[in-house]
Amino acid sequence: MDFQEKKVLSKINYKKALVFMVTRKLRDKSYKGKIKKFTGFANVALLKVEDLQNLYIDFKITNGQAALIAIQKDEMKILAQENLEKHITLPFKKGFVRLRLIGEQTDLNFLIKKV
């Protein structure tokens, strides 16, 4: 997968999927997703973050290739490219961060929670 394309930093979604469900829980400040046969680029969440915000990420890929990327303005950080379950500190300034999913014929489940 190529992460340096304009489509990665774009706000426009280019996706094709059999199932694409992402739910948000306001009380827990969490995002949960179940995706099947996903190909393309899609925005999953828009988070309001503080300086050095911590996130808990549980990212499980069952088939194919996928990556979870955090974007603030023109800065980009790859959060997960394979199965992952850990706490991550975002190296961004205070403001809004987009979480973008990239995949090629992938099935995956994820949970993202602000800590």
Phi and psi restraints in degrees (range 20) as a CNS / XPLOR table:
assign (resid 1 and name C) (resid 2 and name N)
       (resid 2 and name CA) (resid 2 and name C) 1.0 -101.7 20.0 2
assign (resid 2 and name N) (resid 2 and name CA)
       (resid 2 and name C) (resid 3 and name N) 1.0 120.8 20.0 2
assign (resid 2 and name C) (resid 3 and name N)
       (resid 3 and name CA) (resid 3 and name C) 1.0 -97.2 20.0 2
assign (resid 3 and name N) (resid 3 and name CA)
       (resid 3 and name C) (resid 4 and name N) 1.0 0.1 20.0 2
assign (resid 3 and name C) (resid 4 and name N)
       (resid 4 and name CA) (resid 4 and name C) 1.0 -102.3 20.0 2
assign (resid 4 and name N) (resid 4 and name CA)
       (resid 4 and name C) (resid 5 and name N) 1.0 11.0 20.0 2
assign (resid 4 and name C) (resid 5 and name N)
       (resid 5 and name CA) (resid 5 and name C) 1.0 -74.4 20.0 2
assign (resid 5 and name N) (resid 5 and name CA)
       (resid 5 and name C) (resid 6 and name N) 1.0 160.7 20.0 2
assign (resid 5 and name C) (resid 6 and name N)
       (resid 6 and name CA) (resid 6 and name C) 1.0 -67.0 20.0 2
assign (resid 6 and name N) (resid 6 and name CA)
       (resid 6 and name C) (resid 7 and name N) 1.0 -29.7 20.0 2
assign (resid 6 and name C) (resid 7 and name N)
       (resid 7 and name CA) (resid 7 and name C) 1.0 -64.6 20.0 2
assign (resid 7 and name N) (resid 7 and name CA)
       (resid 7 and name C) (resid 8 and name N) 1.0 -27.0 20.0 2
assign (resid 7 and name C) (resid 8 and name N)
       (resid 8 and name CA) (resid 8 and name C) 1.0 -68.6 20.0 2
assign (resid 8 and name N) (resid 8 and name CA)
       (resid 8 and name C) (resid 9 and name N) 1.0 -42.6 20.0 2
assign (resid 8 and name C) (resid 9 and name N)
       (resid 9 and name CA) (resid 9 and name C) 1.0 -84.7 20.0 2
assign (resid 9 and name N) (resid 9 and name CA)
       (resid 9 and name C) (resid 10 and name N) 1.0 -10.9 20.0 2
assign (resid 9 and name C) (resid 10 and name N)
       (resid 10 and name CA) (resid 10 and name C) 1.0 -69.4 20.0 2
assign (resid 10 and name N) (resid 10 and name CA)
       (resid 10 and name C) (resid 11 and name N) 1.0 160.3 20.0 2
assign (resid 10 and name C) (resid 11 and name N)
       (resid 11 and name CA) (resid 11 and name C) 1.0 -92.2 20.0 2
assign (resid 11 and name N) (resid 11 and name CA)
       (resid 11 and name C) (resid 12 and name N) 1.0 -7.9 20.0 2
assign (resid 11 and name C) (resid 12 and name N)
       (resid 12 and name CA) (resid 12 and name C) 1.0 -85.0 20.0 2
assign (resid 12 and name N) (resid 12 and name CA)
       (resid 12 and name C) (resid 13 and name N) 1.0 137.5 20.0 2
assign (resid 12 and name C) (resid 13 and name N)
       (resid 13 and name CA) (resid 13 and name C) 1.0 -92.3 20.0 2
assign (resid 13 and name N) (resid 13 and name CA)
       (resid 13 and name C) (resid 14 and name N) 1.0 132.9 20.0 2
assign (resid 13 and name C) (resid 14 and name N)
       (resid 14 and name CA) (resid 14 and name C) 1.0 -122.0 20.0 2
assign (resid 14 and name N) (resid 14 and name CA)
       (resid 14 and name C) (resid 15 and name N) 1.0 93.9 20.0 2
assign (resid 14 and name C) (resid 15 and name N)
       (resid 15 and name CA) (resid 15 and name C) 1.0 -136.7 20.0 2
assign (resid 15 and name N) (resid 15 and name CA)
       (resid 15 and name C) (resid 16 and name N) 1.0 151.5 20.0 2
assign (resid 15 and name C) (resid 16 and name N)
       (resid 16 and name CA) (resid 16 and name C) 1.0 -138.8 20.0 2
assign (resid 16 and name N) (resid 16 and name CA)
       (resid 16 and name C) (resid 17 and name N) 1.0 124.3 20.0 2
assign (resid 16 and name C) (resid 17 and name N)
       (resid 17 and name CA) (resid 17 and name C) 1.0 -151.8 20.0 2
assign (resid 17 and name N) (resid 17 and name CA)
       (resid 17 and name C) (resid 18 and name N) 1.0 149.7 20.0 2
assign (resid 17 and name C) (resid 18 and name N)
       (resid 18 and name CA) (resid 18 and name C) 1.0 -77.4 20.0 2
assign (resid 18 and name N) (resid 18 and name CA)
       (resid 18 and name C) (resid 19 and name N) 1.0 -46.8 20.0 2
assign (resid 18 and name C) (resid 19 and name N)
       (resid 19 and name CA) (resid 19 and name C) 1.0 -133.5 20.0 2
assign (resid 19 and name N) (resid 19 and name CA)
       (resid 19 and name C) (resid 20 and name N) 1.0 129.6 20.0 2
assign (resid 19 and name C) (resid 20 and name N)
       (resid 20 and name CA) (resid 20 and name C) 1.0 -140.5 20.0 2
assign (resid 20 and name N) (resid 20 and name CA)
       (resid 20 and name C) (resid 21 and name N) 1.0 91.9 20.0 2
assign (resid 20 and name C) (resid 21 and name N)
       (resid 21 and name CA) (resid 21 and name C) 1.0 -118.7 20.0 2
assign (resid 21 and name N) (resid 21 and name CA)
       (resid 21 and name C) (resid 22 and name N) 1.0 122.1 20.0 2
assign (resid 21 and name C) (resid 22 and name N)
       (resid 22 and name CA) (resid 22 and name C) 1.0 -128.9 20.0 2
assign (resid 22 and name N) (resid 22 and name CA)
       (resid 22 and name C) (resid 23 and name N) 1.0 124.5 20.0 2
assign (resid 22 and name C) (resid 23 and name N)
       (resid 23 and name CA) (resid 23 and name C) 1.0 -117.3 20.0 2
assign (resid 23 and name N) (resid 23 and name CA)
       (resid 23 and name C) (resid 24 and name N) 1.0 151.3 20.0 2
assign (resid 23 and name C) (resid 24 and name N)
       (resid 24 and name CA) (resid 24 and name C) 1.0 -122.7 20.0 2
assign (resid 24 and name N) (resid 24 and name CA)
       (resid 24 and name C) (resid 25 and name N) 1.0 133.7 20.0 2
assign (resid 24 and name C) (resid 25 and name N)
       (resid 25 and name CA) (resid 25 and name C) 1.0 -111.6 20.0 2
assign (resid 25 and name N) (resid 25 and name CA)
       (resid 25 and name C) (resid 26 and name N) 1.0 116.1 20.0 2
assign (resid 25 and name C) (resid 26 and name N)
       (resid 26 and name CA) (resid 26 and name C) 1.0 -68.7 20.0 2
assign (resid 26 and name N) (resid 26 and name CA)
       (resid 26 and name C) (resid 27 and name N) 1.0 -39.4 20.0 2
assign (resid 26 and name C) (resid 27 and name N)
       (resid 27 and name CA) (resid 27 and name C) 1.0 -65.9 20.0 2
assign (resid 27 and name N) (resid 27 and name CA)
       (resid 27 and name C) (resid 28 and name N) 1.0 -42.9 20.0 2
assign (resid 27 and name C) (resid 28 and name N)
       (resid 28 and name CA) (resid 28 and name C) 1.0 -86.1 20.0 2
assign (resid 28 and name N) (resid 28 and name CA)
       (resid 28 and name C) (resid 29 and name N) 1.0 -12.0 20.0 2
assign (resid 28 and name C) (resid 29 and name N)
       (resid 29 and name CA) (resid 29 and name C) 1.0 55.2 20.0 2
assign (resid 29 and name N) (resid 29 and name CA)
       (resid 29 and name C) (resid 30 and name N) 1.0 53.3 20.0 2
assign (resid 29 and name C) (resid 30 and name N)
       (resid 30 and name CA) (resid 30 and name C) 1.0 -132.5 20.0 2
assign (resid 30 and name N) (resid 30 and name CA)
       (resid 30 and name C) (resid 31 and name N) 1.0 156.4 20.0 2
assign (resid 30 and name C) (resid 31 and name N)
       (resid 31 and name CA) (resid 31 and name C) 1.0 -125.6 20.0 2
assign (resid 31 and name N) (resid 31 and name CA)
       (resid 31 and name C) (resid 32 and name N) 1.0 131.8 20.0 2
assign (resid 31 and name C) (resid 32 and name N)
       (resid 32 and name CA) (resid 32 and name C) 1.0 -127.0 20.0 2
assign (resid 32 and name N) (resid 32 and name CA)
       (resid 32 and name C) (resid 33 and name N) 1.0 134.3 20.0 2
assign (resid 32 and name C) (resid 33 and name N)
       (resid 33 and name CA) (resid 33 and name C) 1.0 -136.1 20.0 2
assign (resid 33 and name N) (resid 33 and name CA)
       (resid 33 and name C) (resid 34 and name N) 1.0 147.8 20.0 2
assign (resid 33 and name C) (resid 34 and name N)
       (resid 34 and name CA) (resid 34 and name C) 1.0 -133.4 20.0 2
assign (resid 34 and name N) (resid 34 and name CA)
       (resid 34 and name C) (resid 35 and name N) 1.0 119.8 20.0 2
assign (resid 34 and name C) (resid 35 and name N)
       (resid 35 and name CA) (resid 35 and name C) 1.0 -133.9 20.0 2
assign (resid 35 and name N) (resid 35 and name CA)
       (resid 35 and name C) (resid 36 and name N) 1.0 135.5 20.0 2
assign (resid 35 and name C) (resid 36 and name N)
       (resid 36 and name CA) (resid 36 and name C) 1.0 -130.8 20.0 2
assign (resid 36 and name N) (resid 36 and name CA)
       (resid 36 and name C) (resid 37 and name N) 1.0 138.4 20.0 2
assign (resid 36 and name C) (resid 37 and name N)
       (resid 37 and name CA) (resid 37 and name C) 1.0 52.6 20.0 2
assign (resid 37 and name N) (resid 37 and name CA)
       (resid 37 and name C) (resid 38 and name N) 1.0 50.5 20.0 2
assign (resid 37 and name C) (resid 38 and name N)
       (resid 38 and name CA) (resid 38 and name C) 1.0 -93.7 20.0 2
assign (resid 38 and name N) (resid 38 and name CA)
       (resid 38 and name C) (resid 39 and name N) 1.0 132.2 20.0 2
assign (resid 38 and name C) (resid 39 and name N)
       (resid 39 and name CA) (resid 39 and name C) 1.0 -136.9 20.0 2
assign (resid 39 and name N) (resid 39 and name CA)
       (resid 39 and name C) (resid 40 and name N) 1.0 129.8 20.0 2
assign (resid 39 and name C) (resid 40 and name N)
       (resid 40 and name CA) (resid 40 and name C) 1.0 127.4 20.0 2
assign (resid 40 and name N) (resid 40 and name CA)
       (resid 40 and name C) (resid 41 and name N) 1.0 -154.2 20.0 2
assign (resid 40 and name C) (resid 41 and name N)
       (resid 41 and name CA) (resid 41 and name C) 1.0 -126.7 20.0 2
assign (resid 41 and name N) (resid 41 and name CA)
       (resid 41 and name C) (resid 42 and name N) 1.0 135.6 20.0 2
assign (resid 41 and name C) (resid 42 and name N)
       (resid 42 and name CA) (resid 42 and name C) 1.0 -150.4 20.0 2
assign (resid 42 and name N) (resid 42 and name CA)
       (resid 42 and name C) (resid 43 and name N) 1.0 137.9 20.0 2
assign (resid 42 and name C) (resid 43 and name N)
       (resid 43 and name CA) (resid 43 and name C) 1.0 -78.4 20.0 2
assign (resid 43 and name N) (resid 43 and name CA)
       (resid 43 and name C) (resid 44 and name N) 1.0 128.8 20.0 2
assign (resid 43 and name C) (resid 44 and name N)
       (resid 44 and name CA) (resid 44 and name C) 1.0 -100.4 20.0 2
assign (resid 44 and name N) (resid 44 and name CA)
       (resid 44 and name C) (resid 45 and name N) 1.0 -39.2 20.0 2
assign (resid 44 and name C) (resid 45 and name N)
       (resid 45 and name CA) (resid 45 and name C) 1.0 -155.0 20.0 2
assign (resid 45 and name N) (resid 45 and name CA)
       (resid 45 and name C) (resid 46 and name N) 1.0 157.7 20.0 2
assign (resid 45 and name C) (resid 46 and name N)
       (resid 46 and name CA) (resid 46 and name C) 1.0 -125.9 20.0 2
assign (resid 46 and name N) (resid 46 and name CA)
       (resid 46 and name C) (resid 47 and name N) 1.0 112.0 20.0 2
assign (resid 46 and name C) (resid 47 and name N)
       (resid 47 and name CA) (resid 47 and name C) 1.0 -107.3 20.0 2
assign (resid 47 and name N) (resid 47 and name CA)
       (resid 47 and name C) (resid 48 and name N) 1.0 138.9 20.0 2
assign (resid 47 and name C) (resid 48 and name N)
       (resid 48 and name CA) (resid 48 and name C) 1.0 -92.1 20.0 2
assign (resid 48 and name N) (resid 48 and name CA)
       (resid 48 and name C) (resid 49 and name N) 1.0 118.3 20.0 2
assign (resid 48 and name C) (resid 49 and name N)
       (resid 49 and name CA) (resid 49 and name C) 1.0 -119.7 20.0 2
assign (resid 49 and name N) (resid 49 and name CA)
       (resid 49 and name C) (resid 50 and name N) 1.0 155.9 20.0 2
assign (resid 49 and name C) (resid 50 and name N)
       (resid 50 and name CA) (resid 50 and name C) 1.0 -95.5 20.0 2
assign (resid 50 and name N) (resid 50 and name CA)
       (resid 50 and name C) (resid 51 and name N) 1.0 178.2 20.0 2
assign (resid 50 and name C) (resid 51 and name N)
       (resid 51 and name CA) (resid 51 and name C) 1.0 -63.0 20.0 2
assign (resid 51 and name N) (resid 51 and name CA)
       (resid 51 and name C) (resid 52 and name N) 1.0 131.8 20.0 2
assign (resid 51 and name C) (resid 52 and name N)
       (resid 52 and name CA) (resid 52 and name C) 1.0 51.1 20.0 2
assign (resid 52 and name N) (resid 52 and name CA)
       (resid 52 and name C) (resid 53 and name N) 1.0 56.0 20.0 2
assign (resid 52 and name C) (resid 53 and name N)
       (resid 53 and name CA) (resid 53 and name C) 1.0 -71.4 20.0 2
assign (resid 53 and name N) (resid 53 and name CA)
       (resid 53 and name C) (resid 54 and name N) 1.0 139.6 20.0 2
assign (resid 53 and name C) (resid 54 and name N)
       (resid 54 and name CA) (resid 54 and name C) 1.0 -97.4 20.0 2
assign (resid 54 and name N) (resid 54 and name CA)
       (resid 54 and name C) (resid 55 and name N) 1.0 140.2 20.0 2
assign (resid 54 and name C) (resid 55 and name N)
       (resid 55 and name CA) (resid 55 and name C) 1.0 -129.4 20.0 2
assign (resid 55 and name N) (resid 55 and name CA)
       (resid 55 and name C) (resid 56 and name N) 1.0 144.2 20.0 2
assign (resid 55 and name C) (resid 56 and name N)
       (resid 56 and name CA) (resid 56 and name C) 1.0 -102.1 20.0 2
assign (resid 56 and name N) (resid 56 and name CA)
       (resid 56 and name C) (resid 57 and name N) 1.0 125.7 20.0 2
assign (resid 56 and name C) (resid 57 and name N)
       (resid 57 and name CA) (resid 57 and name C) 1.0 -124.1 20.0 2
assign (resid 57 and name N) (resid 57 and name CA)
       (resid 57 and name C) (resid 58 and name N) 1.0 127.6 20.0 2
assign (resid 57 and name C) (resid 58 and name N)
       (resid 58 and name CA) (resid 58 and name C) 1.0 -121.0 20.0 2
assign (resid 58 and name N) (resid 58 and name CA)
       (resid 58 and name C) (resid 59 and name N) 1.0 104.2 20.0 2
assign (resid 58 and name C) (resid 59 and name N)
       (resid 59 and name CA) (resid 59 and name C) 1.0 -121.4 20.0 2
assign (resid 59 and name N) (resid 59 and name CA)
       (resid 59 and name C) (resid 60 and name N) 1.0 112.9 20.0 2
assign (resid 59 and name C) (resid 60 and name N)
       (resid 60 and name CA) (resid 60 and name C) 1.0 -122.5 20.0 2
assign (resid 60 and name N) (resid 60 and name CA)
       (resid 60 and name C) (resid 61 and name N) 1.0 115.9 20.0 2
assign (resid 60 and name C) (resid 61 and name N)
       (resid 61 and name CA) (resid 61 and name C) 1.0 -100.8 20.0 2
assign (resid 61 and name N) (resid 61 and name CA)
       (resid 61 and name C) (resid 62 and name N) 1.0 125.2 20.0 2
assign (resid 61 and name C) (resid 62 and name N)
       (resid 62 and name CA) (resid 62 and name C) 1.0 -100.7 20.0 2
assign (resid 62 and name N) (resid 62 and name CA)
       (resid 62 and name C) (resid 63 and name N) 1.0 -21.3 20.0 2
assign (resid 62 and name C) (resid 63 and name N)
       (resid 63 and name CA) (resid 63 and name C) 1.0 -157.3 20.0 2
assign (resid 63 and name N) (resid 63 and name CA)
       (resid 63 and name C) (resid 64 and name N) 1.0 141.1 20.0 2
assign (resid 63 and name C) (resid 64 and name N)
       (resid 64 and name CA) (resid 64 and name C) 1.0 84.3 20.0 2
assign (resid 64 and name N) (resid 64 and name CA)
       (resid 64 and name C) (resid 65 and name N) 1.0 -161.4 20.0 2
assign (resid 64 and name C) (resid 65 and name N)
       (resid 65 and name CA) (resid 65 and name C) 1.0 -123.4 20.0 2
assign (resid 65 and name N) (resid 65 and name CA)
       (resid 65 and name C) (resid 66 and name N) 1.0 139.9 20.0 2
assign (resid 65 and name C) (resid 66 and name N)
       (resid 66 and name CA) (resid 66 and name C) 1.0 -153.1 20.0 2
assign (resid 66 and name N) (resid 66 and name CA)
       (resid 66 and name C) (resid 67 and name N) 1.0 158.8 20.0 2
assign (resid 66 and name C) (resid 67 and name N)
       (resid 67 and name CA) (resid 67 and name C) 1.0 -146.1 20.0 2
assign (resid 67 and name N) (resid 67 and name CA)
       (resid 67 and name C) (resid 68 and name N) 1.0 144.1 20.0 2
assign (resid 67 and name C) (resid 68 and name N)
       (resid 68 and name CA) (resid 68 and name C) 1.0 -110.3 20.0 2
assign (resid 68 and name N) (resid 68 and name CA)
       (resid 68 and name C) (resid 69 and name N) 1.0 125.2 20.0 2
assign (resid 68 and name C) (resid 69 and name N)
       (resid 69 and name CA) (resid 69 and name C) 1.0 -124.0 20.0 2
assign (resid 69 and name N) (resid 69 and name CA)
       (resid 69 and name C) (resid 70 and name N) 1.0 138.6 20.0 2
assign (resid 69 and name C) (resid 70 and name N)
       (resid 70 and name CA) (resid 70 and name C) 1.0 -103.2 20.0 2
assign (resid 70 and name N) (resid 70 and name CA)
       (resid 70 and name C) (resid 71 and name N) 1.0 132.7 20.0 2
assign (resid 70 and name C) (resid 71 and name N)
       (resid 71 and name CA) (resid 71 and name C) 1.0 -130.0 20.0 2
assign (resid 71 and name N) (resid 71 and name CA)
       (resid 71 and name C) (resid 72 and name N) 1.0 129.9 20.0 2
assign (resid 71 and name C) (resid 72 and name N)
       (resid 72 and name CA) (resid 72 and name C) 1.0 -131.9 20.0 2
assign (resid 72 and name N) (resid 72 and name CA)
       (resid 72 and name C) (resid 73 and name N) 1.0 116.1 20.0 2
assign (resid 72 and name C) (resid 73 and name N)
       (resid 73 and name CA) (resid 73 and name C) 1.0 54.5 20.0 2
assign (resid 73 and name N) (resid 73 and name CA)
       (resid 73 and name C) (resid 74 and name N) 1.0 -112.6 20.0 2
assign (resid 73 and name C) (resid 74 and name N)
       (resid 74 and name CA) (resid 74 and name C) 1.0 -108.5 20.0 2
assign (resid 74 and name N) (resid 74 and name CA)
       (resid 74 and name C) (resid 75 and name N) 1.0 7.9 20.0 2
assign (resid 74 and name C) (resid 75 and name N)
       (resid 75 and name CA) (resid 75 and name C) 1.0 -91.1 20.0 2
assign (resid 75 and name N) (resid 75 and name CA)
       (resid 75 and name C) (resid 76 and name N) 1.0 141.6 20.0 2
assign (resid 75 and name C) (resid 76 and name N)
       (resid 76 and name CA) (resid 76 and name C) 1.0 -136.1 20.0 2
assign (resid 76 and name N) (resid 76 and name CA)
       (resid 76 and name C) (resid 77 and name N) 1.0 139.2 20.0 2
assign (resid 76 and name C) (resid 77 and name N)
       (resid 77 and name CA) (resid 77 and name C) 1.0 -136.4 20.0 2
assign (resid 77 and name N) (resid 77 and name CA)
       (resid 77 and name C) (resid 78 and name N) 1.0 130.2 20.0 2
assign (resid 77 and name C) (resid 78 and name N)
       (resid 78 and name CA) (resid 78 and name C) 1.0 -81.7 20.0 2
assign (resid 78 and name N) (resid 78 and name CA)
       (resid 78 and name C) (resid 79 and name N) 1.0 119.1 20.0 2
assign (resid 78 and name C) (resid 79 and name N)
       (resid 79 and name CA) (resid 79 and name C) 1.0 -89.1 20.0 2
assign (resid 79 and name N) (resid 79 and name CA)
       (resid 79 and name C) (resid 80 and name N) 1.0 -40.3 20.0 2
assign (resid 79 and name C) (resid 80 and name N)
       (resid 80 and name CA) (resid 80 and name C) 1.0 -151.7 20.0 2
assign (resid 80 and name N) (resid 80 and name CA)
       (resid 80 and name C) (resid 81 and name N) 1.0 136.4 20.0 2
assign (resid 80 and name C) (resid 81 and name N)
       (resid 81 and name CA) (resid 81 and name C) 1.0 -124.2 20.0 2
assign (resid 81 and name N) (resid 81 and name CA)
       (resid 81 and name C) (resid 82 and name N) 1.0 -11.0 20.0 2
assign (resid 81 and name C) (resid 82 and name N)
       (resid 82 and name CA) (resid 82 and name C) 1.0 -143.6 20.0 2
assign (resid 82 and name N) (resid 82 and name CA)
       (resid 82 and name C) (resid 83 and name N) 1.0 -177.0 20.0 2
assign (resid 82 and name C) (resid 83 and name N)
       (resid 83 and name CA) (resid 83 and name C) 1.0 -56.9 20.0 2
assign (resid 83 and name N) (resid 83 and name CA)
       (resid 83 and name C) (resid 84 and name N) 1.0 130.9 20.0 2
assign (resid 83 and name C) (resid 84 and name N)
       (resid 84 and name CA) (resid 84 and name C) 1.0 -150.7 20.0 2
assign (resid 84 and name N) (resid 84 and name CA)
       (resid 84 and name C) (resid 85 and name N) 1.0 140.2 20.0 2
assign (resid 84 and name C) (resid 85 and name N)
       (resid 85 and name CA) (resid 85 and name C) 1.0 -146.4 20.0 2
assign (resid 85 and name N) (resid 85 and name CA)
       (resid 85 and name C) (resid 86 and name N) 1.0 97.2 20.0 2
assign (resid 85 and name C) (resid 86 and name N)
       (resid 86 and name CA) (resid 86 and name C) 1.0 -165.7 20.0 2
assign (resid 86 and name N) (resid 86 and name CA)
       (resid 86 and name C) (resid 87 and name N) 1.0 174.0 20.0 2
assign (resid 86 and name C) (resid 87 and name N)
       (resid 87 and name CA) (resid 87 and name C) 1.0 -91.6 20.0 2
assign (resid 87 and name N) (resid 87 and name CA)
       (resid 87 and name C) (resid 88 and name N) 1.0 136.5 20.0 2
assign (resid 87 and name C) (resid 88 and name N)
       (resid 88 and name CA) (resid 88 and name C) 1.0 -128.2 20.0 2
assign (resid 88 and name N) (resid 88 and name CA)
       (resid 88 and name C) (resid 89 and name N) 1.0 139.9 20.0 2
assign (resid 88 and name C) (resid 89 and name N)
       (resid 89 and name CA) (resid 89 and name C) 1.0 -101.3 20.0 2
assign (resid 89 and name N) (resid 89 and name CA)
       (resid 89 and name C) (resid 90 and name N) 1.0 123.5 20.0 2
assign (resid 89 and name C) (resid 90 and name N)
       (resid 90 and name CA) (resid 90 and name C) 1.0 -79.0 20.0 2
assign (resid 90 and name N) (resid 90 and name CA)
       (resid 90 and name C) (resid 91 and name N) 1.0 131.0 20.0 2
assign (resid 90 and name C) (resid 91 and name N)
       (resid 91 and name CA) (resid 91 and name C) 1.0 -89.3 20.0 2
assign (resid 91 and name N) (resid 91 and name CA)
       (resid 91 and name C) (resid 92 and name N) 1.0 35.9 20.0 2
assign (resid 91 and name C) (resid 92 and name N)
       (resid 92 and name CA) (resid 92 and name C) 1.0 -106.5 20.0 2
assign (resid 92 and name N) (resid 92 and name CA)
       (resid 92 and name C) (resid 93 and name N) 1.0 163.1 20.0 2
assign (resid 92 and name C) (resid 93 and name N)
       (resid 93 and name CA) (resid 93 and name C) 1.0 -79.4 20.0 2
assign (resid 93 and name N) (resid 93 and name CA)
       (resid 93 and name C) (resid 94 and name N) 1.0 172.6 20.0 2
assign (resid 93 and name C) (resid 94 and name N)
       (resid 94 and name CA) (resid 94 and name C) 1.0 -62.1 20.0 2
assign (resid 94 and name N) (resid 94 and name CA)
       (resid 94 and name C) (resid 95 and name N) 1.0 135.8 20.0 2
assign (resid 94 and name C) (resid 95 and name N)
       (resid 95 and name CA) (resid 95 and name C) 1.0 150.2 20.0 2
assign (resid 95 and name N) (resid 95 and name CA)
       (resid 95 and name C) (resid 96 and name N) 1.0 -151.0 20.0 2
assign (resid 95 and name C) (resid 96 and name N)
       (resid 96 and name CA) (resid 96 and name C) 1.0 -107.3 20.0 2
assign (resid 96 and name N) (resid 96 and name CA)
       (resid 96 and name C) (resid 97 and name N) 1.0 141.2 20.0 2
assign (resid 96 and name C) (resid 97 and name N)
       (resid 97 and name CA) (resid 97 and name C) 1.0 -127.8 20.0 2
assign (resid 97 and name N) (resid 97 and name CA)
       (resid 97 and name C) (resid 98 and name N) 1.0 131.9 20.0 2
assign (resid 97 and name C) (resid 98 and name N)
       (resid 98 and name CA) (resid 98 and name C) 1.0 -94.6 20.0 2
assign (resid 98 and name N) (resid 98 and name CA)
       (resid 98 and name C) (resid 99 and name N) 1.0 136.0 20.0 2
assign (resid 98 and name C) (resid 99 and name N)
       (resid 99 and name CA) (resid 99 and name C) 1.0 -103.4 20.0 2
assign (resid 99 and name N) (resid 99 and name CA)
       (resid 99 and name C) (resid 100 and name N) 1.0 123.2 20.0 2
assign (resid 99 and name C) (resid 100 and name N)
       (resid 100 and name CA) (resid 100 and name C) 1.0 -122.3 20.0 2
assign (resid 100 and name N) (resid 100 and name CA)
       (resid 100 and name C) (resid 101 and name N) 1.0 137.2 20.0 2
assign (resid 100 and name C) (resid 101 and name N)
       (resid 101 and name CA) (resid 101 and name C) 1.0 -108.2 20.0 2
assign (resid 101 and name N) (resid 101 and name CA)
       (resid 101 and name C) (resid 102 and name N) 1.0 134.5 20.0 2
assign (resid 101 and name C) (resid 102 and name N)
       (resid 102 and name CA) (resid 102 and name C) 1.0 -124.8 20.0 2
assign (resid 102 and name N) (resid 102 and name CA)
       (resid 102 and name C) (resid 103 and name N) 1.0 134.6 20.0 2
assign (resid 102 and name C) (resid 103 and name N)
       (resid 103 and name CA) (resid 103 and name C) 1.0 -155.3 20.0 2
assign (resid 103 and name N) (resid 103 and name CA)
       (resid 103 and name C) (resid 104 and name N) 1.0 159.9 20.0 2
assign (resid 103 and name C) (resid 104 and name N)
       (resid 104 and name CA) (resid 104 and name C) 1.0 -134.0 20.0 2
assign (resid 104 and name N) (resid 104 and name CA)
       (resid 104 and name C) (resid 105 and name N) 1.0 107.0 20.0 2
assign (resid 104 and name C) (resid 105 and name N)
       (resid 105 and name CA) (resid 105 and name C) 1.0 48.0 20.0 2
assign (resid 105 and name N) (resid 105 and name CA)
       (resid 105 and name C) (resid 106 and name N) 1.0 57.2 20.0 2
assign (resid 105 and name C) (resid 106 and name N)
       (resid 106 and name CA) (resid 106 and name C) 1.0 -118.3 20.0 2
assign (resid 106 and name N) (resid 106 and name CA)
       (resid 106 and name C) (resid 107 and name N) 1.0 149.9 20.0 2
assign (resid 106 and name C) (resid 107 and name N)
       (resid 107 and name CA) (resid 107 and name C) 1.0 -117.8 20.0 2
assign (resid 107 and name N) (resid 107 and name CA)
       (resid 107 and name C) (resid 108 and name N) 1.0 129.6 20.0 2
assign (resid 107 and name C) (resid 108 and name N)
       (resid 108 and name CA) (resid 108 and name C) 1.0 -154.9 20.0 2
assign (resid 108 and name N) (resid 108 and name CA)
       (resid 108 and name C) (resid 109 and name N) 1.0 161.0 20.0 2
assign (resid 108 and name C) (resid 109 and name N)
       (resid 109 and name CA) (resid 109 and name C) 1.0 -130.3 20.0 2
assign (resid 109 and name N) (resid 109 and name CA)
       (resid 109 and name C) (resid 110 and name N) 1.0 144.6 20.0 2
assign (resid 109 and name C) (resid 110 and name N)
       (resid 110 and name CA) (resid 110 and name C) 1.0 -148.1 20.0 2
assign (resid 110 and name N) (resid 110 and name CA)
       (resid 110 and name C) (resid 111 and name N) 1.0 157.9 20.0 2
assign (resid 110 and name C) (resid 111 and name N)
       (resid 111 and name CA) (resid 111 and name C) 1.0 -139.3 20.0 2
assign (resid 111 and name N) (resid 111 and name CA)
       (resid 111 and name C) (resid 112 and name N) 1.0 125.0 20.0 2
assign (resid 111 and name C) (resid 112 and name N)
       (resid 112 and name CA) (resid 112 and name C) 1.0 -123.7 20.0 2
assign (resid 112 and name N) (resid 112 and name CA)
       (resid 112 and name C) (resid 113 and name N) 1.0 127.1 20.0 2
assign (resid 112 and name C) (resid 113 and name N)
       (resid 113 and name CA) (resid 113 and name C) 1.0 -136.4 20.0 2
assign (resid 113 and name N) (resid 113 and name CA)
       (resid 113 and name C) (resid 114 and name N) 1.0 131.3 20.0 2
assign (resid 113 and name C) (resid 114 and name N)
       (resid 114 and name CA) (resid 114 and name C) 1.0 -75.5 20.0 2
assign (resid 114 and name N) (resid 114 and name CA)
       (resid 114 and name C) (resid 115 and name N) 1.0 136.1 20.0 2
